[in-house]
Structures are given as C-alpha cells and as structure tokens.
Amino acid sequence: MLVVLAADTAALDREAARIVAHRAREKPAITLGLAAGSTPLGMYRELVRLHREEGLDLSGVTTFNLDEYLGVAPSHPRSFHRFMREALFDHVDLEAYCAEYERRIARAGGIDLQVLGIGRDGHVGFNEPTSSLASRTRVKTLTLATIEDNRRVFGEGERVPECAITMGIGTILEAREILLLGAGPTKRDAVAKAVEGPLTASVTASALQLHPRVTVLLDREAAAGLRHLDYYERVMRTTAAITSGRAARARD
Ligand code: F6R
C-alpha cells in the first residue's frame, strides 16, 4: 500500500481526481469502479472541473457502481445509480442480478481502477465486518452503525435502507488498481486498522493489504491514528520521482 498524506480535504480531492484523470488519459476506454458517499464527492467535482476547464475527456469511460441500497424508491435522489433501480423494483431475482453484474464486469474486461471510501467499521463497499474476504457481489445486511451513518443523507423521517447490494471483497481485489480515500476524524481508527492492523474479516478494508497496487489517500485527520506516519512521509518524499504516475509528487 502506498499511503499518501494530503494537507487537507481540498488537497485530497485534487490528488484523487488527478490520479483518476491520469489513468483516463493513459487509457481513454478505462473501466472504473466508483464509490458513492460523501468522501469522493469532492473528487467527482474536481473531475467535472477538469472536464470543463482542462478538456479531460471521459466519453470513453465505463463505470460500475460499487454498491447500491436495497429498497430505495426508483425516483429517490440518494439512489446510487438509476440502472439498478429498475432491476430492484421490478423484483428481479437478486442472485441472478448479482451474477449478471459480475458477468458485466468480466465482459468489460475487468475494472482498471476501483475508487473506495471506508466506513467507520472498516467496511469497503458494504462489506460489513465478518464478510468473507473471498466474497462476490451479493446482498448484505447493513450494521446498525452503518445504517446510522447513512441516515444523514436521507430526509427527516425517511426509511434508511437496512440492506444493500455490494461488490464483494473478492470482486474488489480483482480490480487492477485501487484508490482508497479517507477523510475526517471519524475514519481515523478504521484507517489505522485497515492499513496497519492484521488482515481480518472484522475490518474488511484490511483485505486491501493483499492487493499489489493500492493507494490510500488520506487527509491529516483520517491519517492521525497511523503509527508509521513518519515512514509514509519519507516514502512520499524519496519515491516521488519514480512514482510520478501513481500518487506521490514532490510538491505535495
Ligand atoms: C459507498 C460505499 C461505502 C462508503 C463508506 C464511507 O459506495 O461503498 O463503503 O464509501 O460507507 O462513506 P462516506 O464517504 O459517506 O463517509
């Protein structure tokens, strides 16, 4: 894992967008896996800016949503993606739906770059604690903590979904490259466990330790629980020259 420390959230947004834009320029028909949630919002805004102001062409890009709430109305603005709504509300066979989703990823040639957030309980996607580290796309029951965290994006008195469809950890690990974003103090413990803790299904983000090409991009608050911060800062400085296409750059 390459741990990259950003001075603040704005710097994190810019750096995350720079990584994605760099990959999209290298491979215009790139396949991206994309997380929803508050963490990557600034990155998406910056990508739009790059598109509008700096000619970033994303027209050839294919994207897969990392996960989706179950039981959210088709017109709901918080729904992660419209195409999944129809499938869910037409009462499709969810197992068949999940299998088809995996087949579509395979048909697209696999995911080149998977963008992830991290939950307070260390989940990636909605792979809650005790999810199999070999899991594939499937329906998961959300923990009460995750349901509470999700409540803030739903309206007053609105039902917050208790289940979601999510890529599995096995699915995520098949992406060729992974960008994990962490921002804010509530992510501190989860980030520390994911990056420096033991590999465990209790913190599914720790499975990323098995992947050969992961960048963990953190603001200072999210990075505050890491024991080896000095080391990551040195790695950023000393390898800036040879990782220019990856994340660390001397001026950061
Ligand atoms: C969203 C997803 C979740 C979130 C995580 C953090 O597609 O898969 O794992 O990334 O719950 O959410 P935020 O960024 O809202 O703190």
Boltz pocket constraint, residues with backbone or C-beta under 6 A from the ligand:
constraints:
  - pocket:
      binder: B
      contacts: [[A, 34], [A, 35], [A, 36], [A, 37], [A, 38], [A, 39], [A, 40], [A, 66], [A, 67], [A, 116], [A, 117], [A, 118], [A, 119], [A, 120], [A, 123], [A, 124], [A, 125], [A, 126]]
      max_distance: 6.0
